[in-house]
Amino acid sequence: MVNAWQLLLTGHGRRSIGDIAGAVEYGDRHLGTPATEVGLTPETAARVIRFDRARRALQRARATKLGDLAASYGYYDQSHLVRDFVDFAGRAPSRWLREEFGNVQAGRIPTPQTGPHD
């Protein structure tokens, strides 16, 4: 399972589970069960990895078009990205930005290094 996790990470959550199963010589069904080490199925782990990368990019980019962001980070379309935001962040991307960083249109979004009050 460690090898499967490494393939998920290095593939940025974009490799198919069938491809990973073949690479680590497990069947899709066996690989589809939650890993004891991680507590997630490989498919869910891939979604979390992909979501985290897209979330970080959105945080850095401020005014990125969601469709472009979705395409860049392995989502089928904008609605696919929005569904993952709702599932993992509990809100749509625009609402997440607004709640995390205040009025996005008013200016800079704080980076993790500067914080909201610097």
N, C-alpha and C positions, 0 to 999 in steps of 0.2 A: 504494500500500500504506500510505502514511502516513495517508491519510484513513481507511482501514479500521481501522488501529490506534487512531486517535482515537475512532472510533465504538465500538470495543470498550471503551476506557477510560471514555468518558462514559456508556456503557450499563452500566457495572460488570460486564461479562461476561455480561449477560443478554439482549442482542439476538440474534436468530437470524442465522446466517451468510447465509441467503438474503436477509434484510432488508438486511444490510450490503453484500452483493454488489450488490444492486439500487441502493443508495444511492451506491456508488462506481463503478457501471456496469461491473462485472466479472461474469463468469459464476461460478457456484458452484464449478465444477471448477477454474478458474484461481485463485480465491481460496482454494481448499482446499489449495494447495501451500505448503510452508513459505516464509515470507518471508525473503529474504536478510538484511534489516535486523534481524529479530527471531530467526529460526531456529526458529520455531514456526508451525504452521498456525493460522489464525484460531480454529478450534475449540479447540485446545489453549491458545492464548493466553487465550481467554475463560474456560476452566476455571481457569487459573492466577490470573487477576484475581479471579474469583468466590471461589476458595479463599482467596486472601490476605485479602480483605475479611472472610470468615467467620472465618478464623483470628484476625485482629486483634480481632474482636468477641468471640470466645470468650475470648481472653486478658483482655479488659477485663471481661467479664461474670461470670466465675468459675462460677456455678451455673446458667447458662442451660440450659434443656432443648434438647437437640440437635434435636429435631423443630421447635421454634420457630425456632431459629437457621437451620436448613435452609430453612424457608419464607421467612424474612426475606431470605435472600441468594440466592434464585433456584434452589434445588435442588428436585427433584421430591419428595423425602422424606428422612428421616434416613439411610437406607442409601446414598443418592446422595451425601450429604455425607461419610459415613464412607469410602466408596470413594475420594473425592478426597483425604481425609486420608491414607489408606493409600498412594495413588499418589504424593502430593507430599511428605508428611512421614514416610512410612515406618512409620506407626503410627496406630491409632485415636485419635480426639480425646481420650478420657479418659486414655489412656496418654501421649499427647503432653503434655497438661497436667501429669500427674504427673512425667514425666521432665524437662520444662522448668522446672517451678516447685516441685517437691517435693510434699509432702502438701497437696493442694488443700483438703481439709476442715479443716486445722489453722489456716487463717487467710488472710492477704492474699497475693495473687499480685503479685509485683513488676511494676511498669510499666517500660517502657523508660527512663523518666526516673529512677526510683529505684534500679533494679538489685536483684539478689537479696539483698544484704547490708546494705542501708540500713535 
